[in-house]
Amino acid sequence: MKMKIAACVRTLAIALPGLFVLHHSAYADAGEGTVEEGKNLYQATCAMCHGTELNASGGIPDLRKTMLDDDAFQQVVREGRSGTIMPPMKHALSDEEIRKIRTYVRSAAKG
């Protein structure tokens, strides 16, 4: 578990600066949320810790089983979670992009 968390922290330290560029380039012109757009955003920003199939382990939440409602999900992604390795993503993702990720997560949890 500690190794997985340490790997995520290292990955975030390397990836977060690049996410600001990603936000302002590849997805800046994205239209209304779709599952595919949400999946692409998830893979670029979340999969490194939560797993490519949303199946994280070792203390990192499995997003297929999240009990968060849409507003709480938005808040956690935007502001991070104190006492965990979940960083605030408000500077890397817009509210619209977080909603797209949420759409993908809900879709994947059903499927």
Residue frames as qw, qx, qy, qz and C-alpha x, y, z in Angstrom:
[[0.000, 0.886, 0.464, 0.000, 0.00, 0.00, 0.00],
 [0.296, -0.805, 0.093, 0.505, 2.74, 2.48, 0.92],
 [0.419, -0.143, 0.590, 0.675, 4.53, 1.76, -2.35],
 [0.223, 0.612, 0.658, 0.378, 1.37, 2.50, -4.40],
 [0.132, -0.943, -0.258, 0.165, 0.78, 5.76, -2.53],
 [0.408, -0.611, 0.312, 0.602, 4.43, 6.75, -2.94],
 [0.400, 0.160, 0.663, 0.612, 4.23, 5.99, -6.67],
 [0.103, 0.811, 0.541, 0.198, 1.12, 8.16, -7.00],
 [0.267, -0.888, -0.041, 0.372, 2.75, 11.03, -5.13],
 [0.430, -0.349, 0.494, 0.671, 5.82, 10.84, -7.39],
 [0.307, 0.422, 0.696, 0.493, 3.61, 10.67, -10.48],
 [0.023, -0.911, -0.411, 0.018, 1.55, 13.65, -9.35],
 [0.357, -0.744, 0.143, 0.547, 4.67, 15.68, -8.63],
 [0.346, -0.126, 0.623, 0.690, 5.79, 15.05, -12.19],
 [0.162, 0.479, 0.758, 0.411, 2.39, 15.29, -13.88],
 [0.045, -0.795, -0.487, 0.359, 0.67, 18.21, -12.17],
 [0.087, -0.577, 0.201, 0.787, 2.68, 20.95, -13.89],
 [0.048, -0.011, 0.772, 0.634, 1.79, 19.36, -17.24],
 [0.067, 0.574, 0.814, -0.061, -1.89, 19.23, -16.35],
 [0.048, 0.718, 0.174, -0.673, -2.10, 23.01, -16.40],
 [0.063, 0.367, -0.588, -0.718, -0.90, 22.94, -20.00],
 [0.026, 0.238, 0.944, 0.227, -3.29, 20.07, -20.81],
 [0.092, 0.658, 0.624, -0.412, -6.22, 22.01, -19.40],
 [0.137, 0.741, -0.011, -0.657, -5.51, 25.05, -21.50],
 [0.123, 0.410, -0.676, -0.600, -4.80, 23.21, -24.73],
 [0.096, -0.044, -0.953, -0.282, -6.26, 19.79, -25.49],
 [0.110, -0.527, -0.840, 0.074, -9.54, 20.24, -23.62],
 [0.027, -0.300, -0.193, 0.934, -9.99, 24.01, -23.54],
 [0.380, 0.133, -0.334, -0.852, -12.45, 23.89, -26.43],
 [0.059, -0.170, -0.984, -0.001, -14.32, 20.76, -25.31],
 [0.414, -0.322, -0.326, -0.786, -18.09, 20.99, -25.74],
 [0.734, -0.381, 0.117, -0.550, -20.85, 19.49, -23.64],
 [0.353, -0.445, 0.807, -0.163, -19.82, 16.55, -21.46],
 [0.865, 0.167, -0.348, -0.320, -19.83, 13.10, -22.91],
 [0.919, -0.344, 0.187, 0.042, -18.66, 9.79, -21.56],
 [0.832, 0.332, 0.012, 0.444, -15.77, 9.68, -24.05],
 [0.163, 0.776, -0.202, 0.575, -14.55, 13.18, -23.15],
 [0.627, -0.672, 0.244, -0.309, -14.81, 12.28, -19.47],
 [0.973, -0.089, 0.102, 0.189, -12.86, 9.09, -20.07],
 [0.626, 0.547, -0.104, 0.546, -10.09, 10.99, -21.86],
 [0.153, -0.784, 0.252, -0.546, -9.89, 13.52, -19.03],
 [0.848, -0.475, 0.179, -0.155, -9.94, 10.73, -16.43],
 [0.934, 0.137, 0.000, 0.330, -7.13, 8.85, -18.17],
 [0.432, 0.633, -0.158, 0.623, -5.02, 12.03, -18.35],
 [0.133, -0.638, 0.304, -0.694, -5.60, 13.24, -14.79],
 [0.712, -0.419, 0.280, -0.490, -6.94, 10.50, -12.51],
 [0.959, 0.117, -0.240, -0.092, -5.87, 7.08, -13.78],
 [0.416, 0.533, -0.613, 0.409, -2.33, 7.38, -12.44],
 [0.165, -0.263, 0.719, -0.622, -3.71, 6.89, -8.91],
 [0.678, 0.077, 0.380, -0.624, -7.27, 5.61, -9.32],
 [0.523, -0.006, 0.833, 0.181, -6.38, 3.03, -11.98],
 [0.113, 0.135, -0.576, -0.799, -7.12, 2.93, -15.70],
 [0.353, -0.338, -0.796, -0.358, -10.27, 0.91, -15.00],
 [0.410, -0.597, 0.063, -0.687, -11.28, 2.99, -11.91],
 [0.900, -0.278, -0.330, -0.057, -10.20, 0.03, -9.76],
 [0.135, 0.672, -0.536, 0.493, -7.67, 1.55, -7.38],
 [0.837, -0.386, -0.382, 0.066, -6.56, -0.29, -4.27],
 [0.624, 0.011, -0.345, 0.701, -4.20, 0.19, -1.38],
 [0.208, -0.545, -0.408, 0.703, -6.19, 2.92, 0.34],
 [0.103, 0.190, -0.298, -0.930, -7.00, 4.87, -2.83],
 [0.585, 0.302, 0.479, -0.580, -10.76, 4.86, -3.52],
 [0.261, 0.195, 0.853, 0.409, -12.18, 2.56, -6.17],
 [0.223, 0.186, -0.030, -0.956, -14.28, 5.13, -8.04],
 [0.392, -0.171, -0.764, -0.482, -16.67, 2.47, -9.34],
 [0.466, -0.465, -0.736, 0.156, -17.91, 2.17, -5.77],
 [0.119, 0.115, -0.260, 0.951, -17.94, 5.82, -4.71],
 [0.117, -0.636, -0.741, 0.181, -20.84, 6.88, -2.53],
 [0.109, -0.362, -0.053, 0.924, -20.30, 10.57, -3.30],
 [0.422, 0.755, 0.485, -0.128, -23.17, 12.43, -4.92],
 [0.567, 0.631, 0.194, 0.493, -22.39, 14.73, -7.85],
 [0.098, -0.944, 0.083, -0.303, -21.85, 17.83, -5.70],
 [0.699, -0.632, 0.322, 0.090, -19.57, 16.03, -3.24],
 [0.837, 0.171, 0.301, 0.424, -17.58, 14.46, -6.11],
 [0.348, 0.817, 0.085, 0.452, -17.14, 17.91, -7.65],
 [0.363, -0.896, 0.182, -0.182, -16.00, 19.34, -4.31],
 [0.827, -0.391, 0.333, 0.228, -13.47, 16.56, -3.61],
 [0.738, 0.359, 0.261, 0.508, -11.92, 16.79, -7.08],
 [0.170, 0.882, 0.054, 0.437, -11.87, 20.59, -6.99],
 [0.320, -0.848, 0.269, -0.327, -10.55, 21.02, -3.42],
 [0.431, 0.353, -0.793, 0.248, -8.75, 17.72, -2.76],
 [0.785, -0.506, -0.325, -0.152, -9.02, 15.73, 0.46],
 [0.159, -0.770, 0.489, -0.378, -7.15, 16.85, 3.54],
 [0.620, -0.420, 0.632, -0.198, -5.06, 14.11, 5.12],
 [0.867, 0.235, 0.432, 0.081, -4.85, 12.10, 1.88],
 [0.426, -0.219, 0.483, 0.733, -2.77, 12.24, -1.29],
 [0.309, 0.698, 0.595, 0.254, -5.79, 13.59, -3.23],
 [0.274, -0.180, 0.009, 0.945, -4.60, 17.01, -4.41],
 [0.335, 0.695, 0.319, -0.551, -6.88, 19.91, -5.27],
 [0.503, 0.204, 0.631, 0.554, -7.43, 19.87, -9.02],
 [0.184, 0.861, 0.379, -0.283, -9.16, 23.27, -9.30],
 [0.015, -0.775, 0.341, 0.532, -6.15, 24.73, -11.12],
 [0.188, -0.225, 0.856, 0.425, -5.90, 21.81, -13.54],
 [0.026, 0.382, 0.876, 0.294, -9.57, 21.06, -14.29],
 [0.292, -0.194, -0.062, -0.935, -12.55, 23.32, -14.86],
 [0.532, 0.060, 0.603, -0.591, -15.91, 22.53, -13.22],
 [0.773, 0.399, -0.140, -0.474, -17.16, 21.42, -16.64],
 [0.490, 0.435, -0.756, -0.002, -14.24, 19.01, -17.03],
 [0.172, -0.166, 0.848, -0.474, -14.87, 17.59, -13.55],
 [0.701, 0.223, 0.307, -0.603, -18.53, 17.05, -14.53],
 [0.708, 0.451, -0.459, -0.291, -17.35, 15.17, -17.64],
 [0.209, 0.332, -0.886, 0.246, -15.15, 12.95, -15.49],
 [0.436, 0.008, 0.659, -0.613, -18.11, 12.34, -13.17],
 [0.775, 0.337, -0.069, -0.531, -20.25, 11.35, -16.18],
 [0.576, 0.415, -0.703, -0.053, -17.60, 8.83, -17.20],
 [0.038, -0.239, 0.856, -0.458, -17.24, 7.46, -13.65],
 [0.627, 0.126, 0.431, -0.636, -21.02, 6.97, -13.32],
 [0.768, 0.412, -0.296, -0.392, -21.15, 5.30, -16.73],
 [0.426, 0.404, -0.801, 0.115, -18.26, 2.96, -15.94],
 [0.265, -0.166, 0.766, -0.561, -19.75, 2.05, -12.56],
 [0.751, 0.218, 0.227, -0.580, -22.99, 0.95, -14.25],
 [0.728, 0.489, -0.399, -0.270, -21.30, -1.02, -17.01]]
